[in-house]
Amino acid sequence: MRPSATVTDSGRLRPGVLGEMVLNFMAAHPDEAFTATAISRSIERSSGAIANSLVTLTERGTVRQVTDQPRRYQYVPAQDASSATAGN
């Protein structure tokens, strides 16, 4: 049996994998905004870890926070992300 490249020997996700999972999920639903809890129910991972990933993805410009209470995030298509960072 070959070990997965996304999981360590202890069964934990390797660094960066959860962020990729979150981004892939959001990219599949670009017109919707999600809370960390809603994403956690879909990809079956910790909502706290997903919330941390969403903050990182927001800093990178690949998702944006669209509401404060509750915190909802939406995918930023690549062309929108590059035009947003080009002005900086």
LUMMARPA-224112 format. One record per residue (C-alpha): x, y, z; residue in one letter. Coordinates in pm, 1 decimal, decimal comma. Each point is the difference from the previous one (the first is absolute). Layout:
N
+----------+----------+----------+------+
|        u |        v |        w | resn |
+----------+----------+----------+------+
|        X |        Y |        Z |    a |
...
+----------+----------+----------+------+
! end
This chain:
88
+----------+----------+----------+------+
|        u |        v |        w | resn |
+----------+----------+----------+------+
|      0,0 |      0,0 |      0,0 |    m |
|    146,3 |    335,2 |   -106,8 |    r |
|    -40,4 |    288,6 |    248,0 |    p |
|   -184,8 |    307,9 |   -119,9 |    s |
|    211,1 |    303,6 |    -86,9 |    a |
|   -253,8 |    219,9 |    179,7 |    t |
|     12,9 |   -177,4 |    337,5 |    v |
|    289,6 |    -50,4 |    242,3 |    t |
|     82,0 |   -332,2 |    165,6 |    d |
|   -206,2 |    112,0 |    300,7 |    s |
|   -306,0 |     52,7 |   -222,2 |    g |
|      7,9 |    379,9 |      7,3 |    r |
|    -19,3 |    214,2 |   -311,9 |    l |
|    331,1 |    129,2 |   -128,2 |    r |
|     55,8 |    378,8 |     18,3 |    p |
|   -199,4 |    189,6 |   -261,2 |    g |
|   -231,7 |   -286,3 |    -91,3 |    v |
|   -298,0 |    131,1 |    196,2 |    l |
|     32,2 |    340,0 |   -167,2 |    g |
|     -2,7 |   -172,4 |   -339,5 |    e |
|   -308,4 |   -199,3 |     98,9 |    m |
|   -180,7 |    316,6 |    111,9 |    v |
|    101,0 |    189,8 |   -312,7 |    l |
|   -107,1 |   -287,0 |   -228,7 |    n |
|   -337,2 |    -19,0 |    174,7 |    f |
|    -54,9 |    373,9 |    -31,3 |    m |
|    115,0 |      6,2 |   -363,1 |    a |
|   -265,0 |   -262,2 |    -76,4 |    a |
|   -263,1 |    242,4 |    139,6 |    h |
|    127,6 |    344,5 |   -110,0 |    p |
|   -336,0 |    177,7 |     27,7 |    d |
|    -65,0 |   -103,5 |    360,6 |    e |
|    133,0 |    125,2 |    334,4 |    a |
|     74,9 |   -247,4 |    279,5 |    f |
|     71,9 |     -6,0 |    370,8 |    t |
|    280,6 |   -219,2 |    132,7 |    a |
|   -265,6 |   -225,6 |    151,5 |    t |
|   -178,4 |    -50,6 |   -332,2 |    a |
|    328,9 |    -88,2 |   -169,5 |    i |
|     91,8 |   -236,4 |    284,4 |    s |
|   -322,5 |   -192,8 |    -49,8 |    r |
|     77,4 |    -43,3 |   -368,7 |    s |
|    367,0 |    -97,9 |     19,0 |    i |
|    -21,9 |   -165,3 |    344,2 |    e |
|    282,8 |    189,7 |    169,2 |    r |
|     21,7 |    218,3 |    311,4 |    s |
|   -185,8 |    331,0 |    -30,3 |    s |
|    268,7 |    169,9 |    211,8 |    g |
|    276,9 |   -113,8 |   -232,5 |    a |
|   -210,1 |    104,4 |   -299,6 |    i |
|    -57,4 |    343,7 |    155,8 |    a |
|    378,4 |     38,2 |     31,7 |    n |
|     44,9 |   -105,1 |   -363,1 |    s |
|   -261,5 |    253,0 |   -110,3 |    l |
|    194,2 |    280,4 |    170,4 |    v |
|    316,3 |   -107,7 |   -184,4 |    t |
|   -184,8 |    -29,4 |   -331,8 |    l |
|   -149,0 |    346,5 |     54,9 |    t |
|    347,8 |    143,1 |     57,8 |    e |
|    112,8 |   -161,0 |   -327,5 |    r |
|   -298,3 |    148,4 |   -183,8 |    g |
|   -143,3 |   -332,4 |   -114,8 |    t |
|   -315,2 |     39,2 |    211,5 |    v |
|   -167,8 |    305,2 |    150,0 |    r |
|   -200,2 |     47,0 |    315,9 |    q |
|   -343,5 |    124,0 |   -102,2 |    v |
|   -175,2 |     25,3 |    339,3 |    t |
|    114,6 |     48,6 |    359,3 |    d |
|   -279,9 |   -168,0 |    197,4 |    q |
|     16,1 |   -281,9 |    -78,9 |    p |
|    331,5 |      6,2 |   -182,7 |    r |
|    -71,6 |   -113,8 |   -354,7 |    r |
|    258,8 |    -35,8 |   -271,2 |    y |
|    -21,5 |    -17,7 |   -377,4 |    q |
|    243,0 |   -121,1 |   -265,0 |    y |
|    184,6 |    265,3 |   -201,4 |    v |
|     59,7 |   -115,4 |   -359,1 |    p |
|    364,8 |     23,4 |   -113,4 |    a |
|    -58,1 |    300,2 |   -229,1 |    q |
|   -169,5 |    191,3 |    285,4 |    d |
|    279,9 |    -88,9 |    242,5 |    a |
|    272,7 |    116,9 |   -237,4 |    s |
|   -175,1 |    330,0 |    -74,9 |    s |
|    -54,2 |     60,9 |    371,5 |    a |
|    369,9 |    -48,8 |     79,4 |    t |
|    117,4 |    191,6 |   -308,7 |    a |
|   -121,4 |    326,1 |    150,9 |    g |
|    219,9 |    -44,8 |    308,6 |    n |
+----------+----------+----------+------+
! end
